[in-house]
Amino acid sequence: MNRRDFLAATAVLSLLASSPANAAKKPLVKKTLAKPVAKRPKAVVTHSPPANEVRNVISLPDAPLEQWKTYEIRSNIQLNRINGKCRLWLPLAHYKDTAWERSLEHSWQGNFENAGIYREPVADMEVFYADWAEGIASPKLEIVSQIATQNRHFDMTRRGVVAERTEVLRRCLQATELVPIDGIVRRTAEQAIGRIKDPVAMGKAIYDWVIDKVSYDPTMKSRAQTPVDDLLESGALKANSTGIALLFVGLCRAVGLPARPVFGLRMDRSRLFDSLGAQGNLCEAQHCRAEFYTPGYGWIPVDPADVRKAMHDERISDSDPKLSVFKKLLFGFWEMNWISFNTAQDVVLRGSSEKYQPFLMHPEIESADGRLDRRDSRKFSYQVTARRVDV
């Protein structure tokens, strides 16, 4: 999608917005990795467009202006009836600064014995951990993070980005537990792309195929993920956001197109559709997106799951003209009312007795009794809230 098409689509979809969002410049806050007590957020000057500014498809600027928003994300976790020592792992916002997301600082407090942050450079992941000694009746933790985001978009008129490292691209072509890339996955991917050879067009063809064939199923939100080959074999192409994103990734990898899921959390209202935002307690607001790599353009963001979710929740039919605009917009666009955690698959958690798990998007707790079921409200209380701190 070129720059003018992107902006035109944004202008059209802004008519659907439930509420506008004020823009803010990125605050110059130094990142700190470990502090026992949360720091008071610094004030940030906000910027609003002039009252007489005309915004329409005819008089659009050449490129979107920077519109950074800064959020404070506060997570509170309490455990009950824990047998013996226990350890908690919590995914943190992606630690590498990008043009659309910056992790500013983290601080925490609680009755833990030991706590800190570690990074997995190969997995491109930052994880908070906390240990509680045996005998603590109610392990507690509060962790506060400051994150700055602005909308991410792909501009097809601009080439020449720095090439990704070979080892990263190699990992993004490999099969994982949930994403096999042979058999029915490869056959489906070859059918989706036909004779297309251009990498961008291949990604677009797979994106369109996933949206056309797979339905969003909210009832699968709390279930274990199904490997993408089993999903295709079943013929019942229904999945949650993670399943839809993983299917896109698997089809891309099967035809030699590097791709990866991006696991994260919604943290604010959406300007596109109400159903694509989140407020209040965000403990169930996890959402998975995807991106694929092409030479010259780098990583291209996509979100086929949100297209299908909007169709389901907003009751948008296949013939609705909004759908065509929305599909074009979410190929190359991420609305950053969401933060990314990591792209890691088949994750090995430090200090865990388990070999690995498919991904890390939720808190994980392990005690002498094994891995705790985070849906067990008798043992696990989890509250996550987010607020703007630059307005």
Summary of the structure (lengths in Angstrom):
residues: 391
radius of gyration: 21.1
end to end distance: 32.1
largest distance: 67.0
contacts: 1224
relative contact order: 0.19
helix: 23%
strand: 28%
